[in-house]
Amino acid sequence: ILLLIIWALILAMNIYFYIAWGLIYNLIVSISFIYFLIASFGLVWLEIEDCGSYLQLTMGPVPYVWCGLQSTKVRYSDIIGYHQTMQAMNYGLGYRCTGN
């Protein structure tokens, strides 16, 4: 009978921890999903603007998601080198970037 009581207590504790930690895990996963969904709207597009002595880079369409990282300035003097690319992010569609 003592072993049966111990087994019942262990089973009850396992069920309790499974339910409690399962709810906590689901809550964490749900919050993370919502955060990453909202944060992904901060990276939909990147706008590059020529402002004379520097380039202004702005992410959007929800720029305030990234807490101060939504816009940055790159001075032309900080650019070490560049080249014209013949490839683009085409997502597998097979289009070529001619550079024009």
Disulfide bonds with the S-S distance in Angstrom:
none
